[in-house]
Amino acid sequence: MLTQEPKKRSQTSNNKYDNIPDSLIYEVMDGEPLYYRGYKDVLNNKKSLDDIMGSSGLQSFIIQYILEILYVKVGRKIYHFLTNEVGTHLGKKDNLSGDVYVYEKSKLTPAEINEKYINIPAKIAVEIDSKIDISKDRDLDYVNIKTQKLLNFGVEKVIWIFTGSQKVMVSEQGKDWLTKDWNQDIELLDGHFFNICQYLKEEGVKVETNF
């Protein structure tokens, strides 16, 4: 969970959505707070904060797979592998959160690691589904906007894995963005590939598509 002081909200309004607690903010983009998917259910006492903040079993399983490739095949000699909503400070009023980010140790040095958000671009950013509430026109283009911001910041490659459509979007600096079925071999880092469909089959996990 990332919070930065958003625009002041009305203290006199009777609308509960005008006074949303910062604990429900997932990211801050261009000064605008982006809330966790399901935050209205929390405000309406239908769900708890813990109910909407965690990843699903499938999302967590895929994160485990990505980390397994990184730790076992790529190795930590020259990289840091960070997870658990990695906080990235792109600039004023831009604090983003990520699932699995790979950093070069030569750039993310011990001196850069502290209690603040990381302000060094990752080499690779891996995102599993969108975790924000889609309720505004701008939010509908959230994936594209966030991806471009990360690339502009200096991230070399952004990978989005979508469990509902079983697609993988790969965006790299200076290249056309590609969307592939997740049953294909897709390069993660340094010549090491992942195949979501194959991995799930090997583990006996069955997933239905939303389409």
C-alpha positions as CSV (number, residue, x, y, z in Angstrom):
1,M,0.0,0.0,0.0
2,L,1.4,3.4,-1.0
3,T,0.2,6.7,0.3
4,Q,1.1,10.2,-0.5
5,E,-0.8,13.2,0.6
6,P,-3.6,13.4,-2.0
7,K,-5.7,16.5,-2.7
8,K,-7.6,17.6,0.4
9,R,-11.0,16.1,0.7
10,S,-14.0,17.9,1.9
11,Q,-14.5,17.7,5.6
12,T,-18.1,18.9,5.5
13,S,-19.6,16.5,2.9
14,N,-22.0,13.9,4.1
15,N,-20.9,11.6,1.2
16,K,-18.8,8.8,2.6
17,Y,-16.8,8.6,-0.7
18,D,-15.6,12.2,-0.2
19,N,-13.7,11.2,3.0
20,I,-11.9,8.0,2.0
21,P,-9.2,6.9,4.4
22,D,-5.6,6.7,3.1
23,S,-5.4,3.0,4.1
24,L,-7.6,2.3,1.0
25,I,-5.2,4.0,-1.4
26,Y,-3.2,1.6,-3.6
27,E,-1.2,4.2,-5.6
28,V,-1.0,7.9,-6.2
29,M,-0.7,8.8,-9.9
30,D,-0.4,12.4,-11.1
31,G,-1.5,13.5,-7.6
32,E,-4.7,11.5,-7.8
33,P,-5.3,8.6,-5.4
34,L,-6.1,5.2,-6.9
35,Y,-8.1,3.0,-4.5
36,Y,-8.0,-0.7,-4.0
37,R,-10.5,-2.7,-6.0
38,G,-13.4,-3.3,-3.7
39,Y,-12.8,-0.2,-1.5
40,K,-16.5,0.8,-1.6
41,D,-17.4,-2.6,-0.1
42,V,-15.1,-1.7,2.9
43,L,-16.8,1.7,3.2
44,N,-20.2,0.0,3.2
45,N,-19.0,-2.5,5.8
46,K,-19.4,-5.5,3.4
47,K,-15.7,-6.4,3.5
48,S,-12.7,-5.7,5.7
49,L,-9.6,-4.0,4.6
50,D,-7.7,-7.3,4.6
51,D,-10.3,-8.8,2.3
52,I,-9.4,-6.4,-0.6
53,M,-5.6,-5.9,0.0
54,G,-4.4,-9.4,-0.5
55,S,-3.6,-11.2,-3.8
56,S,-5.8,-14.2,-4.9
57,G,-4.4,-17.7,-4.6
58,L,-3.8,-17.7,-8.4
59,Q,-2.0,-14.4,-8.4
60,S,0.2,-15.5,-5.5
61,F,0.9,-18.8,-7.3
62,I,2.1,-17.0,-10.4
63,I,4.3,-14.6,-8.4
64,Q,5.8,-17.7,-6.8
65,Y,6.6,-19.1,-10.3
66,I,8.2,-15.8,-11.4
67,L,10.3,-15.7,-8.3
68,E,11.3,-19.3,-8.7
69,I,12.7,-18.5,-12.2
70,L,14.5,-15.5,-10.9
71,Y,16.1,-17.1,-7.8
72,V,16.9,-20.5,-9.3
73,K,17.7,-19.8,-13.0
74,V,18.8,-16.1,-13.1
75,G,20.4,-15.9,-9.7
76,R,21.1,-13.0,-7.3
77,K,24.7,-12.3,-8.3
78,I,23.9,-9.1,-10.1
79,Y,20.2,-8.6,-9.2
80,H,17.8,-7.8,-6.4
81,F,14.4,-9.4,-6.6
82,L,11.8,-7.3,-4.7
83,T,8.1,-8.2,-4.2
84,N,5.2,-7.4,-1.9
85,E,3.9,-4.2,-3.4
86,V,7.2,-2.6,-4.1
87,G,6.9,1.1,-3.7
88,T,8.4,3.3,-6.5
89,H,8.7,7.0,-6.3
90,L,8.7,8.4,-9.9
91,G,8.5,12.0,-8.9
92,K,6.2,14.6,-7.3
93,K,2.8,13.1,-6.7
94,D,3.7,9.8,-8.5
95,N,4.1,6.8,-6.2
96,L,3.4,3.5,-7.8
97,S,3.3,-0.1,-6.4
98,G,4.4,-3.3,-8.0
99,D,4.3,-7.1,-7.7
100,V,7.8,-8.3,-8.7
101,Y,10.6,-5.8,-9.6
102,V,14.1,-6.7,-10.6
103,Y,16.9,-4.2,-9.8
104,E,20.5,-4.3,-10.8
105,K,22.7,-4.3,-7.7
106,S,25.0,-1.8,-9.3
107,K,22.2,0.7,-9.4
108,L,20.2,-0.2,-6.3
109,T,23.1,0.0,-3.9
110,P,22.9,-0.5,-0.1
111,A,22.9,3.3,0.3
112,E,19.7,3.6,-1.8
113,I,17.8,1.1,0.5
114,N,16.0,2.8,3.3
115,E,12.5,3.4,4.7
116,K,11.4,5.6,1.8
117,Y,10.0,4.5,-1.6
118,I,12.7,3.4,-4.1
119,N,13.5,6.1,-6.6
120,I,15.7,4.0,-8.8
121,P,14.2,2.5,-12.0
122,A,13.8,-1.3,-12.0
123,K,15.3,-3.3,-14.9
124,I,12.2,-5.4,-15.1
125,A,8.7,-4.8,-13.6
126,V,6.2,-7.7,-13.4
127,E,2.6,-6.9,-12.6
128,I,-0.2,-9.5,-12.0
129,D,-3.6,-8.0,-12.8
130,S,-4.8,-4.5,-12.0
131,K,-5.6,-4.0,-8.3
132,I,-7.3,-0.7,-8.5
133,D,-10.9,0.2,-8.6
134,I,-12.0,1.0,-12.2
135,S,-14.6,3.7,-11.7
136,K,-13.4,6.8,-13.7
137,D,-12.8,7.2,-17.4
138,R,-9.1,7.7,-16.8
139,D,-8.8,4.5,-14.8
140,L,-10.0,2.5,-17.8
141,D,-6.6,3.2,-19.4
142,Y,-4.7,2.6,-16.2
143,V,-2.5,-0.3,-17.4
144,N,-1.3,1.7,-20.4
145,I,-0.7,4.8,-18.4
146,K,1.2,3.0,-15.6
147,T,3.3,1.1,-18.2
148,Q,4.3,4.2,-20.0
149,K,5.2,6.0,-16.8
150,L,7.4,3.1,-15.8
151,L,9.1,3.1,-19.2
152,N,9.6,6.9,-19.1
153,F,11.1,6.5,-15.7
154,G,13.7,4.2,-17.0
155,V,12.3,0.7,-16.5
156,E,13.6,-1.5,-19.4
157,K,10.7,-3.9,-19.6
158,V,7.2,-4.1,-18.1
159,I,5.3,-7.4,-18.1
160,W,1.6,-7.6,-17.2
161,I,0.1,-11.0,-16.6
162,F,-3.7,-11.0,-16.8
163,T,-5.3,-14.0,-15.2
164,G,-8.9,-13.3,-16.4
165,S,-8.0,-13.2,-20.1
166,Q,-5.0,-15.4,-19.8
167,K,-2.9,-12.9,-21.7
168,V,0.6,-11.4,-21.1
169,M,1.5,-7.9,-22.3
170,V,5.2,-7.2,-22.8
171,S,6.4,-3.6,-23.2
172,E,10.0,-2.7,-23.8
173,Q,11.9,0.5,-24.3
174,G,11.9,1.5,-28.0
175,K,9.7,-1.5,-29.1
176,D,6.1,-2.0,-30.0
177,W,4.1,-3.4,-27.1
178,L,3.1,-7.0,-27.6
179,T,0.2,-9.0,-26.1
180,K,0.5,-12.8,-26.2
181,D,-1.5,-15.8,-25.0
182,W,0.0,-17.1,-21.7
183,N,0.6,-20.5,-23.3
184,Q,3.6,-19.2,-25.1
185,D,7.3,-19.1,-23.9
186,I,8.0,-15.4,-23.0
187,E,11.4,-14.1,-22.0
188,L,11.6,-12.9,-18.5
189,L,15.3,-11.9,-18.1
190,D,18.7,-12.8,-19.5
191,G,17.4,-15.6,-21.8
192,H,15.2,-17.3,-19.2
193,F,11.6,-17.8,-20.2
194,F,8.3,-18.4,-18.5
195,N,5.1,-20.1,-19.7
196,I,2.2,-19.6,-17.3
197,C,-0.1,-22.2,-19.0
198,Q,2.6,-24.9,-18.9
199,Y,3.4,-24.2,-15.3
200,L,-0.2,-24.4,-14.1
201,K,-0.7,-27.6,-16.0
202,E,2.4,-29.1,-14.4
203,E,1.1,-28.1,-11.0
204,G,-2.4,-29.4,-11.7
205,V,-4.0,-26.0,-11.5
206,K,-7.0,-25.5,-13.7
207,V,-8.1,-22.0,-14.6
208,E,-11.1,-20.9,-16.6
209,T,-10.9,-17.9,-18.9
210,N,-13.3,-15.0,-18.5
211,F,-14.0,-15.0,-22.3
